């Protein structure tokens, strides 16, 4: 399946990597793609490393396993660069997308065994500015869409607005902050 795009997410429990993976799958599905989204847990506790996965394709995907050779890897917590080989299996031509205030070149020095494309996004700053709290999953979701072009930007933003209006029906004040967060992150991802 040459058109299939695989994404692996690395984060810590409570940071929203699993939720961002599900939102990416929802947005891709709404744009007419076939999708898979699934997490893999170690110890289920706040702060423990977790991995989540996406498969996105124009055709139904018969594969049902973890993703060992992703096109894109999203690192929601840059401290995982010290303890997890986040770039393991990352395909040539893909990208490593890291939540960091550092430049891609500064992050490169921390990544083992990878000389491909690195992108960074300061998800902490963006989420604090737009949402008033640290929710890194929203800017990281936008960053992976911007870097990968899995989904058309305007279609993605429209579908996410619909999704947020449904999800936050009882908290409509949250919708605009999340949409602003997505737009800024798509523009500010570096690399």
C-alpha positions in Angstrom: 0.0 0.0 0.0 2.2 2.8 -1.3 -0.2 5.6 -0.4 -0.4 4.6 3.3 1.0 7.0 5.8 2.0 5.7 9.2 2.5 7.9 12.3 3.9 6.9 15.7 3.3 9.2 18.7 5.5 9.2 21.8 4.3 11.0 24.9 3.6 10.6 28.6 0.3 9.6 30.1 -1.9 12.7 30.5 -0.3 14.7 27.7 -2.9 13.8 25.1 -0.9 11.8 22.6 -3.6 9.1 22.4 -6.3 11.8 22.0 -4.3 13.6 19.3 -3.8 10.3 17.5 -7.6 9.7 17.6 -8.3 13.3 16.4 -5.9 12.8 13.5 -7.8 9.6 12.6 -11.1 11.4 12.9 -10.0 14.3 10.7 -8.5 11.9 8.1 -11.7 9.9 8.1 -13.8 13.0 7.6 -11.7 13.8 4.6 -12.5 10.4 3.0 -9.5 8.3 4.1 -9.4 4.9 5.7 -7.8 5.1 9.2 -6.5 3.3 12.2 -5.7 4.8 15.6 -4.6 2.7 18.6 -2.5 3.2 21.7 0.1 1.0 23.4 0.6 1.4 27.1 3.3 0.5 29.6 2.2 1.1 33.2 -1.1 3.0 33.0 -0.3 6.0 35.1 0.0 9.7 34.6 3.5 10.5 33.4 4.4 7.0 32.2 5.6 6.8 28.5 2.9 5.8 26.0 2.9 5.2 22.3 0.1 5.7 19.9 -0.2 5.0 16.3 -2.0 6.0 13.1 -2.4 4.5 9.7 -4.0 6.6 7.0 -4.7 5.5 3.5 -6.9 5.9 0.4 -7.6 2.1 0.6 -8.8 -0.2 3.4 -5.7 -1.4 5.3 -5.5 -5.1 6.1 -2.5 -4.6 8.5 -3.3 -4.8 12.3 0.0 -4.5 14.2 2.1 -1.9 15.8 4.0 0.4 13.4 7.7 -0.3 13.2 8.6 1.8 10.2 6.6 5.0 10.4 6.7 7.9 8.0 6.4 10.4 10.8 7.2 10.3 14.5 5.6 12.8 16.9 7.3 13.4 20.2 5.0 15.2 22.6 7.5 15.2 25.5 11.1 16.0 24.5 12.4 14.4 27.7 11.7 11.1 26.0 14.6 11.8 23.6 16.9 10.8 26.5 15.2 7.4 27.2 13.4 6.2 24.1 14.9 5.6 20.6 12.1 7.7 19.1 13.6 7.6 15.6 13.8 3.8 15.5 12.6 2.6 12.1 11.7 6.1 10.8 11.5 5.9 7.1 13.7 8.0 4.8 11.8 11.0 3.5 9.7 11.2 6.7 10.2 13.5 9.7 10.6 13.6 13.4 8.3 16.3 14.9 9.3 17.3 18.4 7.6 19.5 21.0 10.5 21.8 21.9 11.4 25.4 22.1 14.8 24.4 20.6 15.6 24.7 16.9 15.6 21.5 14.7 19.5 21.6 14.7 19.6 21.8 18.5 17.3 18.8 18.8 19.3 16.9 16.2 22.2 16.7 18.7 19.9 14.8 21.1 18.5 12.3 18.7 20.4 9.0 18.3 20.9 7.3 15.0 18.9 9.6 12.8 20.0 12.1 10.2 16.7 12.8 8.5 14.3 15.8 8.7 13.6 17.1 12.2 10.8 19.7 12.9 10.2 21.4 16.2 7.2 23.2 17.6 6.9 25.0 20.9 3.6 23.4 21.9 4.0 24.6 25.5 4.1 28.3 24.6 1.3 28.0 22.0 -1.0 26.1 24.3 -0.4 28.4 27.2 -0.9 31.5 25.0 -4.1 30.1 23.4 -5.6 27.9 26.1 -4.2 29.3 29.3 -3.0 25.8 30.2 -0.5 23.3 29.0 -2.2 20.9 26.6 0.5 19.9 24.1 -1.7 17.6 22.0 -3.5 20.3 20.1 -0.4 22.0 18.7 1.3 18.7 18.0 -1.8 17.5 16.1 -1.6 20.7 13.9 2.2 20.2 13.5 1.9 16.7 12.1 -0.8 17.8 9.6 1.4 20.8 8.5 4.5 18.7 8.1 3.0 15.6 6.5 0.2 17.2 4.4 -1.8 14.0 5.2 -4.9 16.2 5.1 -5.5 19.5 3.3 -5.0 22.3 5.8 -8.3 24.1 5.3 -10.3 20.8 5.3 -8.5 19.9 8.5 -9.3 23.2 10.2 -13.0 23.0 9.1 -13.3 19.4 10.3 -11.6 20.1 13.6 -14.0 23.1 14.2 -16.9 20.8 13.7 -15.4 18.2 16.0 -14.5 20.7 18.7 -18.0 22.3 18.6 -19.5 18.8 19.2 -16.9 17.7 21.8 -17.1 21.0 23.7 -20.8 21.6 23.3 -21.1 22.4 27.0 -18.0 24.5 27.0 -18.1 26.6 23.8 -15.5 29.1 25.2 -12.9 26.3 24.7 -13.5 26.0 20.9 -12.0 29.3 19.7 -8.9 28.8 21.8 -8.3 25.3 20.4 -8.9 26.5 16.8 -6.5 29.4 17.4 -4.0 26.9 18.8 -4.2 24.8 15.6 -3.8 27.7 13.2 -0.8 29.1 15.1 0.9 25.7 15.4 0.5 25.0 11.7 2.3 28.3 10.9 5.0 28.1 13.6 6.3 24.6 13.1 10.0 24.8 12.2 12.0 22.6 9.9 
